[in-house]
Amino acid sequence: MAAACASAATPVAPHTVVPGITLAHGRDSSQQQYLARAHAIAALGCMCLTFDLRGHARDKAHRDTVTREGNLNGTLAACDLLTGHPAADADAVA
């Protein structure tokens, strides 16, 4: 389900099971703006997941179909992807 909602995602994590943080971009943006921050947060001991919402970044062809519900579903799918990652503590995800 996560792959269908997010057009691209980049997990960044240390080598142990750690808390996870999902970083979502704003309108007409992409995960690119958060990659440096994700690496900095990972260096502090958390796993980060940046992702591109449907209708943004490389998926701008679908921009006119973006809804708040769609963005919420994409964000929830990214959270599911993060909590399912073996490096993330599923009980400590933001």
C-alpha positions, 0 to 999 in steps of 0.5 A: 500500500505504501508504494501506491501512495508515495511516488518515492521514499528515502529511508535514512537510519543508523545501524540499530533499532531506533525511534522513527520520524517521518518528514512530509513536504509542503505543496509543490515541493519534494522530499529533497528539501528534507534530506540533509535534515534527515541525515542530521537527525539520523546522526542523532540516533533516529531513523528518518523517512522522507517521501514525495506525496502523489501529485508533487515532485516527479509526479506533478502530472497528477497535481490536479488530482491531489486532495487533502484525503490523498495527502493524508493517505500518502502520509499514513502509508509513509508512516506504515512504511517507516514502522515496518522498517527493521531499523525503526522502533514501531512503538516510537514513530513520529 
